[in-house]
């Protein structure tokens, strides 16, 4: 699993002033589920990324940019 997306999401959460656990609660995921996703052990589902983007007031494109670059895709 790629940890790039998890790192990007974790950084966006930190910039928002929230914690991973708080963000998880706001999108109906437990702290442990969010931790598994941000560490790259479990992939994010599309709807989770959409909800995270809404909560953090960022675009999906911002969350996926580093991951897409790592995968060799242009944003």
RATAZI-V566000 format. One record per backbone hydrogen bond with DSSP energy under -0.5 kcal/mol. CO is the residue of the C=O (numbers start at 1). NH is the residue of the N-H. Records with the same first field share a line. If there is no record, write none. Layout:
CO=NH  NH
This chain:
3=7
4=8
5=9
6=10
7=11
8=12
9=13
10=14
11=15
12=16
13=17  18
14=17
19=23
20=24
21=25
22=26
23=27
24=27  29
25=28
30=34
31=35
32=36
33=37
34=38
35=39
36=41  42
37=40
45=49
46=50
47=51
48=52
49=53
50=54
51=55
52=56
53=57  58
59=63
60=64
61=65
64=68
65=69
66=70
67=71
68=72  73
69=72
